[in-house]
Amino acid sequence: MQISYIESVIYQISHIFLWPVLILILSAVVFALLSLGSFLMESVLRGRTTYQSAFARYLSQQKNPVSSDDLELWIVKKLEWLRIVSRTAPMLGLIATMIPMGPALLALSSGQTDQVGQNMVMAFSSVILSLVAASITFFILVIRRRWLLEELRQFERGQKYKEQADALS
């Protein structure tokens, strides 16, 4: 009797998390799509000569000299949400898959195939959406990180050449 009570409590608690997890998955999908639009626009604009990157804008807004460490920290902060979504979305998808599996298995054991189908649709739909969000954000993360690190490298080389010129003067 004690074990079935504990199982019931664990089931009730885990079921509470279904809606928050589904909302987080939908938020991740929306974030991924907005990020994709922003990324596509940035990639088009990068081909233009008048384009000023976020890195260049950040540098121009600084009143004091900026070190490479400061810029690396800025890059990490800039990419933080892409990294968080690309890492957590698959975990949220797994959670959203596993929670409906319990009721689906109970329905299967009692022959209620329509409830099995409903629970499985929710389970698989949520994992698909979370994997799509993770894939999009990971793709953007990798390319944006490369872009920003290339700009950081150019900045560091420019600083190095400036220091060498100052030393020769």
Rosetta silent file (secondary structure, phi, psi, omega in degrees, C-alpha in Angstrom):
SEQUENCE: MQISYIESVIYQISHIFLWPVLILILSAVVFALLSLGSFLMESVLRGRTTYQSAFARYLSQQKNPVSSDDLELWIVKKLEWLRIVSRTAPMLGLIATMIPMGPALLALSSGQTDQVGQNMVMAFSSVILSLVAASITFFILVIRRRWLLEELRQFERGQKYKEQADALS
SCORE:     score description
SCORE:     0.000 S_00000001
   1 L     0.000  -40.525 -179.680    0.000    0.000    0.000 S_00000001
   2 H   -61.647  -42.665 -177.187    2.836    2.371    0.850 S_00000001
   3 H   -67.849  -40.933 -179.932    4.533    1.853   -2.521 S_00000001
   4 H   -66.177  -33.288  176.049    1.371    2.499   -4.549 S_00000001
   5 H   -65.400  -44.365  179.253    0.840    5.742   -2.594 S_00000001
   6 H   -63.357  -44.028  177.445    4.407    6.842   -3.353 S_00000001
   7 H   -59.603  -41.870  179.619    3.953    5.912   -7.019 S_00000001
   8 H   -63.722  -42.713  179.633    0.725    7.901   -7.127 S_00000001
   9 H   -64.592  -44.270  179.191    2.392   10.971   -5.587 S_00000001
  10 H   -62.504  -42.682  178.225    5.313   10.757   -8.018 S_00000001
  11 H   -61.506  -46.128 -179.139    2.905   10.436  -10.947 S_00000001
  12 H   -60.841  -43.862 -179.496    0.849   13.428   -9.754 S_00000001
  13 H   -65.650  -44.596 -179.406    3.963   15.572   -9.307 S_00000001
  14 H   -64.872  -34.810 -179.617    5.405   14.617  -12.698 S_00000001
  15 H   -68.659  -27.572  176.643    2.099   15.338  -14.406 S_00000001
  16 H   -60.324  -31.796 -175.324    2.123   18.870  -12.953 S_00000001
  17 L   -80.356   -8.509 -175.648    5.217   19.580  -15.078 S_00000001
  18 H   -60.962  -52.762 -176.909    3.612   18.680  -18.411 S_00000001
  19 H   -66.010  -43.930  175.434    2.052   22.066  -19.203 S_00000001
  20 H   -59.602  -37.946  179.041    5.044   24.156  -18.106 S_00000001
  21 H   -67.325  -41.878  177.928    7.313   21.940  -20.210 S_00000001
  22 H   -63.577  -37.755  177.223    5.004   22.240  -23.232 S_00000001
  23 H   -66.305  -40.402  177.174    4.969   26.035  -22.817 S_00000001
  24 H   -64.823  -37.894  177.711    8.775   26.055  -22.647 S_00000001
  25 H   -65.055  -44.408  177.807    8.941   23.945  -25.818 S_00000001
  26 H   -63.102  -39.305  176.861    6.627   26.340  -27.641 S_00000001
  27 H   -62.943  -40.224  178.589    8.730   29.260  -26.370 S_00000001
  28 H   -64.319  -39.324  178.667   11.862   27.530  -27.661 S_00000001
  29 H   -65.882  -44.662  178.776   10.273   27.062  -31.089 S_00000001
  30 H   -62.348  -45.797  178.345    9.221   30.714  -31.241 S_00000001
  31 H   -59.617  -43.428 -179.589   12.704   31.811  -30.114 S_00000001
  32 H   -63.113  -42.077 -179.902   14.321   29.544  -32.716 S_00000001
  33 H   -68.822  -40.603  176.032   12.156   30.904  -35.528 S_00000001
  34 H   -64.381  -40.947  177.598   12.776   34.523  -34.508 S_00000001
  35 H   -64.740  -37.934  178.100   16.490   33.793  -34.255 S_00000001
  36 H   -64.024  -43.145  177.343   16.433   32.166  -37.675 S_00000001
  37 H   -61.708  -44.186  178.042   14.813   35.247  -39.190 S_00000001
  38 H   -63.444  -41.302  179.725   17.370   37.494  -37.516 S_00000001
  39 H   -64.230  -45.093  179.307   20.192   35.210  -38.633 S_00000001
  40 H   -63.156  -41.342  177.967   19.012   35.151  -42.248 S_00000001
  41 H   -64.072  -42.784  178.604   18.705   38.934  -42.278 S_00000001
  42 H   -63.577  -40.352 -179.385   22.185   39.290  -40.797 S_00000001
  43 H   -66.212  -34.567  175.820   23.669   36.893  -43.345 S_00000001
  44 H   -68.900  -44.197 -177.933   22.136   38.910  -46.188 S_00000001
  45 H   -68.127  -29.027 -179.745   23.331   42.205  -44.696 S_00000001
  46 L   -61.207  -23.701  179.609   26.860   40.876  -44.141 S_00000001
  47 L   -78.317   -9.241 -177.843   27.350   40.879  -47.893 S_00000001
  48 L   -94.044  149.615 -178.358   26.845   44.638  -48.081 S_00000001
  49 L   -74.093  -23.555 -178.525   29.645   47.144  -47.655 S_00000001
  50 L   -87.233    1.545 -176.576   27.596   49.388  -45.356 S_00000001
  51 L   -69.796  132.593  173.467   26.927   46.601  -42.855 S_00000001
  52 L  -119.424  117.452 -175.804   28.044   47.227  -39.291 S_00000001
  53 L   -70.978  165.896  175.970   28.045   44.082  -37.168 S_00000001
  54 H   -61.185  -34.649  178.395   26.877   43.875  -33.568 S_00000001
  55 H   -62.906  -47.618  179.829   30.539   43.421  -32.639 S_00000001
  56 H   -65.438  -39.391  177.715   31.508   46.678  -34.365 S_00000001
  57 H   -63.754  -41.952  178.949   28.535   48.498  -32.797 S_00000001
  58 H   -61.754  -44.869  179.168   29.535   47.235  -29.367 S_00000001
  59 H   -61.937  -40.711 -177.352   33.108   48.435  -29.876 S_00000001
  60 H   -69.775  -23.251 -179.619   31.957   51.854  -31.052 S_00000001
  61 H   -84.100  -13.250 -177.029   29.762   52.289  -27.949 S_00000001
  62 L   -79.227  131.859 -179.372   32.618   51.644  -25.502 S_00000001
  63 L   -88.048  -30.376  179.313   34.093   54.757  -23.919 S_00000001
  64 L  -103.174  158.660  175.683   37.123   53.020  -22.389 S_00000001
  65 L   -58.107  143.310 -176.830   39.596   50.707  -24.130 S_00000001
  66 L  -111.842  134.256  177.760   38.282   47.158  -24.376 S_00000001
  67 L   -90.295  166.393  176.872   40.416   44.068  -23.821 S_00000001
  68 H   -62.354  -35.591  178.489   40.095   40.770  -25.647 S_00000001
  69 H   -63.038  -41.211  177.445   38.810   39.198  -22.421 S_00000001
  70 H   -62.288  -41.175 -179.484   36.008   41.760  -22.258 S_00000001
  71 H   -69.021  -37.957  176.591   35.103   41.022  -25.859 S_00000001
  72 H   -63.287  -40.595  177.487   35.132   37.265  -25.287 S_00000001
  73 H   -63.926  -40.808  177.526   32.776   37.752  -22.352 S_00000001
  74 H   -62.149  -41.510  178.482   30.504   39.890  -24.538 S_00000001
  75 H   -61.882  -44.399  178.642   30.498   37.145  -27.205 S_00000001
  76 H   -60.300  -44.879  178.853   29.548   34.514  -24.611 S_00000001
  77 H   -63.735  -40.088 -178.582   26.711   36.717  -23.360 S_00000001
  78 H   -63.229  -35.397 -176.405   25.541   37.422  -26.911 S_00000001
  79 H   -96.339    0.846 -171.313   25.318   33.702  -27.708 S_00000001
  80 H   -58.279  -47.785 -176.880   24.026   32.579  -24.319 S_00000001
  81 H   -68.483  -34.469  175.287   20.340   32.106  -25.179 S_00000001
  82 H   -61.866  -42.754  179.538   21.134   30.216  -28.374 S_00000001
  83 H   -65.703  -44.007 -179.887   23.315   27.871  -26.350 S_00000001
  84 H   -61.240  -47.745 -178.001   20.724   27.437  -23.601 S_00000001
  85 H   -66.333  -41.936 -178.269   17.920   26.633  -26.045 S_00000001
  86 H   -66.863  -26.746  179.280   20.034   24.291  -28.153 S_00000001
  87 H   -88.835  -36.401 -174.155   21.052   22.352  -25.038 S_00000001
  88 H   -90.320  -25.930 -177.759   17.802   22.317  -23.057 S_00000001
  89 H   -57.035  -43.989  177.414   15.201   21.849  -25.797 S_00000001
  90 H   -62.939  -34.071  177.605   16.014   18.137  -26.315 S_00000001
  91 H   -67.126  -41.302  177.392   15.753   17.561  -22.559 S_00000001
  92 H   -63.468  -38.724  177.058   12.381   19.300  -22.480 S_00000001
  93 H   -62.274  -39.241  177.674   11.294   17.140  -25.408 S_00000001
  94 H   -65.515  -42.293  177.841   12.275   14.012  -23.514 S_00000001
  95 H   -61.111  -46.811 -178.737   10.325   15.150  -20.465 S_00000001
  96 H   -68.167  -18.790  175.288    7.286   15.956  -22.605 S_00000001
  97 H   -81.748  -42.219 -173.837    7.577   12.518  -24.205 S_00000001
  98 H   -73.933  -35.254 -177.172    7.889   10.562  -20.997 S_00000001
  99 H   -60.767  -47.828  179.069    5.056   12.200  -19.017 S_00000001
 100 H   -73.725  -12.657 -179.090    2.261   11.100  -21.417 S_00000001
 101 H   -65.831  -34.808  178.216    3.798    7.643  -21.808 S_00000001
 102 H   -59.530  -56.167  177.153    2.534    6.583  -18.352 S_00000001
 103 H   -61.407  -32.159  179.095   -1.137    7.252  -19.133 S_00000001
 104 H   -65.339  -42.702  179.033   -0.651    5.782  -22.616 S_00000001
 105 H   -67.524  -37.535  176.168    0.638    2.533  -21.166 S_00000001
 106 H   -64.119  -42.184  178.887   -2.213    2.426  -18.624 S_00000001
 107 H   -65.210  -36.721  178.637   -4.734    3.016  -21.408 S_00000001
 108 H   -64.132  -40.843 -178.613   -3.077    0.290  -23.483 S_00000001
 109 H   -68.576  -24.425  178.709   -3.375   -2.202  -20.646 S_00000001
 110 L  -100.649    6.915  174.382   -7.088   -1.477  -20.333 S_00000001
 111 L    79.741   16.748  179.589   -7.700   -1.575  -24.110 S_00000001
 112 L   -93.066   80.009 -173.573   -8.444    2.154  -24.578 S_00000001
 113 H   -67.407  -27.874  178.656   -6.622    2.587  -27.854 S_00000001
 114 H   -66.636  -37.285  176.849   -8.002    6.081  -28.547 S_00000001
 115 H   -70.679  -33.931  175.821   -6.359    7.402  -25.354 S_00000001
 116 H   -60.073  -47.590 -179.555   -3.134    5.647  -26.273 S_00000001
 117 H   -61.781  -43.949  179.610   -3.169    7.485  -29.589 S_00000001
 118 H   -61.005  -45.268 -179.422   -3.908   10.869  -28.015 S_00000001
 119 H   -67.614  -36.907 -179.404   -1.081   10.526  -25.512 S_00000001
 120 H   -70.551  -35.975  177.316    1.370    9.300  -28.136 S_00000001
 121 H   -61.423  -45.872  178.803    0.549   12.191  -30.480 S_00000001
 122 H   -63.597  -42.472 -178.004    1.321   14.697  -27.731 S_00000001
 123 H   -62.406  -49.395 -176.317    4.481   12.844  -26.760 S_00000001
 124 H   -76.020  -33.292  177.272    5.933   12.624  -30.247 S_00000001
 125 H   -63.751  -42.754 -178.745    4.791   16.074  -31.376 S_00000001
 126 H   -67.190  -38.213  179.518    6.499   17.723  -28.421 S_00000001
 127 H   -70.733  -34.696  177.760    9.779   15.897  -28.968 S_00000001
 128 H   -65.129  -47.047  179.457    9.747   16.766  -32.669 S_00000001
 129 H   -61.969  -40.433 -179.283    9.184   20.462  -31.957 S_00000001
 130 H   -68.402  -36.584  177.475   11.893   20.527  -29.320 S_00000001
 131 H   -70.499  -34.277  175.014   14.399   18.849  -31.633 S_00000001
 132 H   -64.359  -45.984  178.831   13.561   21.297  -34.426 S_00000001
 133 H   -61.128  -43.582  179.728   14.120   24.224  -32.031 S_00000001
 134 H   -64.844  -40.803 -179.406   17.400   22.720  -30.825 S_00000001
 135 H   -64.958  -44.898 -179.945   18.616   22.083  -34.366 S_00000001
 136 H   -63.124  -48.589 -176.807   17.852   25.601  -35.562 S_00000001
 137 H   -68.133  -33.603  177.988   19.442   27.285  -32.554 S_00000001
 138 H   -67.376  -42.334  177.335   22.516   25.050  -32.673 S_00000001
 139 H   -57.826  -48.809  179.926   23.026   25.840  -36.367 S_00000001
 140 H   -64.359  -42.545 -179.948   22.765   29.574  -35.689 S_00000001
 141 H   -56.936  -46.632 -176.912   24.998   29.305  -32.610 S_00000001
 142 H   -63.964  -45.391 -177.252   27.823   27.638  -34.516 S_00000001
 143 H   -73.225  -42.630  178.253   27.846   30.121  -37.389 S_00000001
 144 H   -63.052  -38.335  178.285   27.354   33.230  -35.234 S_00000001
 145 H   -61.787  -42.353  177.980   30.164   32.106  -32.933 S_00000001
 146 H   -62.178  -46.561  178.747   32.462   31.772  -35.944 S_00000001
 147 H   -56.772  -48.061 -177.058   31.478   35.214  -37.224 S_00000001
 148 H   -67.695  -38.380  178.525   32.082   36.825  -33.843 S_00000001
 149 H   -69.451  -32.941  174.283   35.376   35.032  -33.273 S_00000001
 150 H   -63.730  -41.969  178.172   36.577   36.113  -36.725 S_00000001
 151 H   -66.824  -37.472  176.240   35.773   39.706  -35.806 S_00000001
 152 H   -62.867  -42.229  178.273   37.533   39.284  -32.472 S_00000001
 153 H   -61.353  -44.121  177.517   40.585   37.961  -34.297 S_00000001
 154 H   -61.675  -41.030  177.683   40.571   40.967  -36.633 S_00000001
 155 H   -61.859  -46.703 -179.520   40.289   43.282  -33.622 S_00000001
 156 H   -63.110  -40.675  178.157   43.195   41.562  -31.864 S_00000001
 157 H   -65.885  -39.041  177.184   45.354   41.729  -34.983 S_00000001
 158 H   -63.385  -40.276  177.871   44.506   45.406  -35.392 S_00000001
 159 H   -65.489  -41.166 -179.089   45.480   46.049  -31.766 S_00000001
 160 H   -62.901  -44.665  179.935   48.730   44.123  -32.256 S_00000001
 161 H   -66.443  -36.721  178.658   49.631   46.146  -35.353 S_00000001
 162 H   -65.504  -42.411  178.208   48.738   49.373  -33.561 S_00000001
 163 H   -65.186  -39.308  177.286   50.979   48.441  -30.616 S_00000001
 164 H   -64.225  -40.459  179.375   53.830   47.549  -32.980 S_00000001
 165 H   -66.372  -38.864  178.742   53.454   50.877  -34.802 S_00000001
 166 H   -65.739  -36.986 -179.923   53.428   52.746  -31.479 S_00000001
 167 H   -69.124  -32.602  179.677   56.601   50.896  -30.389 S_00000001
 168 H   -76.535  -22.778 -177.803   58.380   51.838  -33.618 S_00000001
 169 L   -73.434    0.000    0.000   57.471   55.530  -33.244 S_00000001
